[in-house]
Amino acid sequence: MDRLEGKVALISGGTGGQGSTEVKLFCQEGAKVVFGDLDDEKGKSLEKEVRNSGGEATYVHLDVTSESDWQNTVSETIELYGKLNILINNAGVLLTKRLEETTEEDWDFVQSVNSKGVFLGAKSVISSMKDSGGGSIVNISSIAGLVGRPWSAYVASKGAVRLLTKSIAVQYGPNGIRCNSVHPGIVSDNSMGELTLSQFPFSEDQLLDDTPLKRFAVSEDIAMGVLYLSSDESSYVTGTELVIDGGIYAK
C-alpha cells in the first residue's frame, strides 16, 4: 500500500471512470493527488469520498485544451505540496466516425482534447519535475494509436500521443523525467467520458471475438498498469508502450 509513498501526482480526466479509479488507487498507495476535470460537482464529490476514506486528494477545474488552466493547476499543486512527481494525461474523447463522415469541427475537437491536451499537460509540468529531481509522465493512448481502425480522427490523435511520448522521453531523460504511453483495448465500465460499448460500430460479440482473453477490461486493469509506470518499480522504463488490451494487438 505504499508504492507511491511521498509522491505528488496530477491526474487529468479525474472524474471519469478510469480517472476516478486512478485517483483512488494512487491515494491508497500513498500519493497526494491533485486531479482535474470539467464536472465540478463530480470532482468535489470524489474529493470528499477520498478524504473520508483517509486519502489526500484535491479537485481543480481543468480544461485540458487551455494552457492557462494547466498552468494554474500546476501552480496550485506546487503551492499545496511543494513538488510534482507524476502526471497522468488521462483526459480524452472518442469519436468513431469514418473519414468521410468526419467534419472539420469533429477533427479539431478530437485533436484538441486528445493530442493538444497531452502536449499542454506535459509542457506544463516539465519545469516542476526538473525542480523535483525528475518524475514520471504517463500518457493514455489506445490500441488505436498502434494499429489502424476506421475512426480517423481518434486514431490520428492517439497515434500522435504515442510518438509525442517518445519525443518527451528522449528530450527529458537526462533530467530524470520518464515518459511512457498506455494503450488500452476495450474498457467496458468507463473511459473517455464514460465510454460504453454502444459507442463502437460493432456488436459486443464481435468485439469479444477479437479479444483473445474473451473479456473486456475494467478500469482497474488499466489503472494497475498506470500505477506501475508511475512508481519507482519502472525506474528504467521510458519511451515505451504498455499495451493492456486482452491480446488484441498480438493478433
HELIX and SHEET records of a PDB file:
HELIX    1   1 GLY A   17  GLN A   28  1                                  12    
HELIX    2   2 ASP A   40  ASN A   52  1                                  13    
HELIX    3   3 GLU A   67  TYR A   81  1                                  15    
HELIX    4   4 LEU A   99  GLU A  101  5                                   3    
HELIX    5   5 GLU A  104  GLN A  111  1                                   8    
HELIX    6   6 SER A  112  LYS A  116  3                                   5    
HELIX    7   7 GLY A  117  ASP A  131  1                                  15    
HELIX    8   8 ILE A  143  GLY A  145  5                                   3    
HELIX    9   9 SER A  152  TYR A  172  1                                  21    
HELIX   10  10 GLY A  173  ASN A  175  5                                   3    
HELIX   11  11 LEU A  197  GLN A  199  5                                   3    
HELIX   12  12 GLU A  204  ASP A  209  1                                   6    
HELIX   13  13 SER A  219  SER A  230  1                                  12    
HELIX   14  14 ASP A  232  SER A  234  5                                   3    
HELIX   15  15 ILE A  248  ALA A  250  5                                   3    
SHEET    1   A 7 GLU A  56  HIS A  61  0                                        
SHEET    2   A 7 LYS A  32  ASP A  37  1                                        
SHEET    3   A 7 VAL A   8  SER A  12  1                                        
SHEET    4   A 7 ILE A  86  ASN A  89  1                                        
SHEET    5   A 7 GLY A 135  ILE A 140  1                                        
SHEET    6   A 7 ILE A 177  PRO A 184  1                                        
SHEET    7   A 7 GLU A 241  ILE A 244  1                                        
END                                                                             
